[in-house]
Amino acid sequence: YVQLITSQHWSFISSVLTPSQSSMWFAPISGLTSVTSALAAICVGKLSAVWGIPGVVGAAGLFLAFSVIFGDIAYRVAEKHGFNPADEHYRKKEAKLKAAASKGGSNKNTASTSSSSSPPSKHDKEESLIVKAKDVFTRVPTLWALFCEILACQGLSTVLNVCCVTKVAEVIPDDAERADWMGKFFAFTNVVSSVLQFGVLPATSSFLEPSTLWKIMPLIMMTMSCVLAFPKRVGKELADPTLNMVGAAYAVMKILEFSVRRMLDEMVRRPYT
């Protein structure tokens, strides 16, 4: 859901601003979301003590409902003022259809047959999407490499998430205390992410190439994962990673996702049409 909201946010910005203006506004808005996320995470422990875990989950669901309402309002405003991101998709689709029709205009029988033909089936649409994706990856190998890198990153993030949640449940059995710990954990990651988004990344982007950052992120996570994979030996037995070790690895992963990866993902977005 967060990825969906981020994509909608970027599609609106791209519809009304130039690429340079979009890059200028994206970092502050992302930083502001990290700040609000940190404030919300700090309140988790106190709210769970008052409302209980079900009450906090219910409040989260209520806020998600509000986000759906505001998202619908945003699209209505965009439709009213003529910059609905969906219109660009429809315009491109119509342009392709007109180009195809103009190429085959000399053959009236073909044109009449295509106009009277039934709409493509769901299977044809899925096959067409796969063909388009394959064509894009073939024309732009960089996108294929980044796609594989993101898949590997998300897989590692899921593994670290499971390890962290399991370790927290093992060390902190009480639900309220565990919720408080997780709230402070995500508050810390969001605060560090906002500092990177507001101060560090804009200052380093002038002399540090994005390709260098893409290479640094996997190296950092590989180092953190190796620390967890090869624990210290205590006597004749291997000691399991502590909560601090698992939490540190997961925190580094989320900080990189919230700050560096977010910025790099938007820098990679280019019209490959």
Secondary structure, DSSP 8 states (H G I E B T S, - for coil): -HHHHHHHHHHHHHHHS-HHHHHHHHHHHHHHHHHHHHHHHHHHHHHHHHHHHHHHHHHHHHHHHHHHHHHHHHHHHHHHHT--HHHHHHHHHHHHHHHHHHHTTT-HHHHHHHHHS----HHHHHHHHHHHHHHHHHH-HHHHHHHHHHHHHHHHHHHHHHHHHHHHHHH---HHHHHHHHHHHHHHHHHHHHHIIIIIHHHHTTTS-HHHHHHHHHHHHHHHHHHHHS--EETTEE----HHHHHHHHHHHHHIIIIIIHHHHHHH-----
